[in-house]
Amino acid sequence: MAVIITFFLAHWYLSLFFQTFFLHRYASHKAFTMSKSWEKVFFILTWFFQGSNYLSPYGYGIMHRMHHAFADTPEDPHSPKYDESLFKMMWKTKTIYSAITSKTMKVDARFTQDVPEWPAFDKFARSWASRLLWGAIYVAIYWQFATVWWLWLLLPIQFLLSPVHGAIINWFAHKYGYRNFEVGDTSRNFLPVDFLMMGESYHNNHHKHGSRANFGGIRWHEIDPTYQMIKLLNKVGIIKLVKQKEVALSDIKKAA
C-alpha cells in the first residue's frame, strides 16, 4: 500500500511542479528566462513527470495568456461565471486547448509572442502512443503493488492529473477563498497555506501581479513552494529571474 500512496503523491507533486514552473510561470508569463538547451530539457522533464497528462507548453502558454486577458468574460477559455458546471468548463477548456495546440484556431499575435515551441517533440509527447505507454506503466505499477482494492480508485485520477489540477484552480479558486486584492475578476486565494497546489492556490495574488514569479508572500502564511525552487534554480544559474517583473513586496502591500 505504501508504494502506491508514495507513487500517487510523487506523481501529483512532480506533475504539478512542472505545470506551475515550466508551463505557467515560464511559458505563459516569462517570469524568468533560460537557455534554449535548458528549455528543451524542461520540455522532456515535463513529459516524463506529467506522463499521460502531458500538456504542450505552446498550447498551455497561449490559452493561459487568453485567460488573463479575458478573465471572467465570455472570451475566457475557462470561467465558472459562464459555464454552469465544472465538467462543461473543463470540456470547453480541453476543446480550446486542443484547437490552439493543433493550430486550427486563429490566435491573436499578442498571445503567441515568445511562447516556447518544439513541434516535433509536442507531436510525440501528445500522441496516443505516448499516453497509452504511460497508462500501461501506471497500470503495471498498480498491478504489482496495490494490495487493497480501494487503491485502484486513485488510478483514474493519475490518468487525468492535469485536468484535475486545472479544475481545482480554474473552478474552485474562482469561487471559494479570500481576496487580498480587488481585481476585475472573481479570482481568490483558495488555500491560506498551499500544501496542495504548490503556490497555484494563491490565485488572487497571481491575477493582481501576473508576471511575478512568487505567487505568495502577501500575508505571512502565504508560502509558495515553487518559488523556493525558482530561487534555487536562479542561484545555480539554470534560470534567470526577470527582475523588473519581481514587484517589491513593500509596494504590493501598500497597494493591497
C-alpha positions in Angstrom: 0.0 0.0 0.0 2.8 2.4 0.9 4.3 2.1 -2.6 1.1 3.1 -4.3 0.5 6.0 -2.0 4.1 7.2 -2.5 3.8 6.8 -6.2 0.5 8.7 -6.3 1.8 11.6 -4.2 5.1 11.8 -6.1 3.2 11.9 -9.4 0.8 14.6 -8.1 3.5 16.9 -6.9 6.1 16.4 -9.7 3.5 16.7 -12.4 2.2 19.8 -10.7 5.7 21.3 -10.3 6.4 21.2 -14.0 3.0 22.6 -14.8 3.4 25.6 -12.5 7.1 26.1 -13.0 7.5 25.5 -16.8 4.1 25.8 -18.3 2.7 28.6 -16.2 5.4 30.8 -14.8 7.8 30.3 -17.8 5.8 29.6 -20.9 2.8 31.8 -20.0 4.4 34.7 -18.1 8.1 34.6 -18.7 8.8 35.4 -15.1 12.3 34.0 -15.7 14.5 33.2 -18.7 16.5 30.1 -19.6 18.7 29.0 -22.4 17.2 27.0 -25.4 19.1 23.9 -24.2 17.5 24.1 -20.7 14.2 24.8 -22.3 14.4 21.5 -24.2 15.4 19.7 -21.0 12.3 21.0 -19.3 10.1 20.0 -22.2 11.4 16.5 -21.7 11.1 16.6 -17.9 7.5 17.9 -18.2 6.7 14.9 -20.5 8.4 12.5 -18.2 6.7 13.6 -15.0 3.3 14.5 -16.4 3.2 11.3 -18.4 -0.2 10.5 -19.8 -1.2 14.1 -18.7 1.4 15.9 -20.8 0.4 19.4 -21.7 2.0 21.4 -24.5 3.9 24.5 -23.3 2.8 26.1 -26.5 -0.9 25.4 -26.1 -0.9 26.0 -22.4 1.0 29.2 -22.6 -1.3 30.8 -25.2 -4.5 29.6 -23.5 -3.4 30.9 -20.2 -2.5 34.3 -21.6 -6.0 34.4 -23.1 -7.4 33.6 -19.6 -5.6 36.6 -18.1 -6.7 38.9 -21.0 -10.3 37.9 -20.9 -10.7 36.7 -17.2 -14.4 36.1 -16.4 -15.7 37.4 -19.7 -17.4 35.4 -22.4 -14.0 35.1 -24.2 -12.3 33.5 -21.2 -11.3 29.9 -22.0 -12.4 28.7 -18.6 -14.6 30.7 -16.3 -17.2 29.4 -13.7 -19.1 32.6 -14.4 -20.0 31.5 -17.9 -20.1 27.7 -17.5 -22.8 26.2 -15.4 -20.9 23.2 -14.3 -17.3 22.2 -13.6 -17.4 19.5 -16.3 -18.7 21.8 -19.0 -16.0 24.3 -18.2 -13.3 21.7 -18.4 -14.6 20.3 -21.7 -14.6 23.8 -23.1 -11.0 24.2 -21.8 -10.0 21.0 -23.5 -11.6 22.0 -26.8 -9.9 25.4 -26.9 -6.5 24.0 -25.8 -6.6 21.3 -28.5 -7.5 23.8 -31.2 -4.7 26.1 -30.1 -2.1 23.3 -29.9 -3.1 21.8 -33.3 -3.2 25.4 -34.7 -6.7 25.0 -36.1 -7.8 28.1 -34.1 -6.7 31.6 -35.1 -5.0 33.3 -32.2 -4.1 37.0 -31.8 -0.4 37.5 -32.2 -0.1 39.2 -28.8 -0.7 35.8 -27.2 1.9 33.8 -29.2 4.9 36.1 -28.7 7.9 34.1 -27.3 5.8 31.1 -26.3 8.2 28.1 -26.2 7.5 25.7 -29.1 9.0 22.3 -30.1 6.6 20.9 -32.6 8.3 17.6 -33.2 8.5 16.8 -29.5 5.0 18.0 -28.8 3.6 15.8 -31.5 5.3 12.8 -29.9 4.5 13.7 -26.3 0.8 14.4 -27.1 0.4 11.3 -29.2 -1.9 8.4 -28.2 1.1 6.1 -28.3 2.9 8.1 -25.6 -0.3 8.4 -23.5 -1.1 4.7 -23.7 2.5 3.8 -22.9 2.4 5.9 -19.7 -1.0 4.5 -18.9 0.3 0.9 -19.2 3.2 1.8 -16.9 0.8 3.1 -14.3 -1.4 0.0 -14.5 1.6 -2.3 -14.2 2.7 -0.5 -11.0 -0.8 -0.8 -9.5 -1.0 -4.4 -10.6 2.3 -5.1 -8.8 1.8 -3.1 -5.6 -1.9 -2.4 -5.0 -2.6 -4.6 -2.0 -6.2 -3.4 -1.3 -9.0 -2.8 -3.8 -9.6 0.9 -2.9 -6.1 1.9 -4.1 -7.3 1.3 -7.6 -9.6 4.3 -7.2 -6.5 6.5 -7.4 -5.6 5.3 -10.8 -8.2 7.2 -12.8 -7.0 10.4 -11.1 -3.5 9.7 -12.2 -4.7 9.3 -15.8 -6.3 12.8 -15.5 -4.0 14.7 -13.2 -3.5 17.7 -15.4 -7.3 18.3 -15.8 -7.7 17.7 -12.1 -5.1 20.3 -11.3 -6.7 22.7 -13.7 -10.2 22.2 -12.3 -9.0 22.9 -8.8 -7.7 26.3 -9.7 -9.9 27.4 -12.6 -13.2 26.5 -10.9 -12.7 26.4 -7.1 -10.2 29.3 -6.9 -12.7 31.5 -8.7 -15.4 30.6 -6.3 -14.0 30.0 -2.8 -11.4 31.5 -0.6 -10.2 35.0 0.3 -9.0 38.0 -1.6 -6.0 40.3 -0.9 -6.8 42.5 -3.9 -9.9 43.7 -5.6 -9.3 42.9 -9.2 -11.7 42.8 -12.2 -12.4 39.1 -12.0 -13.5 36.5 -9.4 -10.1 35.1 -8.6 -9.5 34.1 -5.0 -6.7 32.6 -2.8 -8.2 29.1 -2.4 -5.9 28.0 0.5 -4.3 30.1 3.2 -1.4 27.6 3.3 -0.9 26.0 -0.1 0.1 22.4 0.8 -1.9 21.1 -2.2 -1.1 23.1 -5.3 2.5 24.3 -4.8 1.5 28.0 -4.8 -1.1 27.9 -7.5 -3.8 28.4 -4.9 -2.8 32.0 -4.4 -4.8 32.8 -7.4 -6.0 36.3 -6.5 -2.4 37.3 -5.8 -1.4 36.0 -9.2 -4.2 37.8 -11.0 -3.1 41.0 -9.5 0.6 40.6 -10.4 0.5 38.1 -13.2 4.2 38.1 -14.2 5.6 37.9 -10.7 7.3 34.6 -10.0 6.3 34.5 -6.4 2.6 33.8 -6.1 2.6 34.1 -2.3 4.2 36.4 0.2 1.4 38.9 0.7 0.4 37.6 4.1 2.8 35.9 6.5 1.3 32.4 5.9 1.4 32.6 2.1 4.4 30.4 1.4 4.9 29.5 -2.3 6.9 26.2 -2.5 7.5 26.5 -6.2 9.1 30.0 -5.7 11.6 28.5 -3.3 12.7 26.1 -6.1 12.8 29.0 -8.6 15.1 30.9 -6.3 17.4 27.9 -6.0 17.4 27.3 -9.8 18.2 31.1 -10.3 21.0 30.9 -7.8 22.7 28.0 -9.6 22.3 29.6 -13.0 19.8 27.3 -14.6 17.3 30.1 -14.9 17.4 33.9 -14.5 14.6 35.8 -12.8 13.4 38.8 -14.7 14.0 41.4 -12.0 11.6 44.1 -13.3 8.8 41.6 -13.0 9.5 41.0 -9.3 7.4 43.7 -7.9 8.8 44.8 -4.5 6.8 43.2 -1.7 6.6 46.5 0.2 5.0 48.1 -2.9 2.5 45.3 -3.2 1.4 45.5 0.4 0.9 49.3 0.1 -1.4 48.7 -2.9 -3.3 45.9 -1.1 
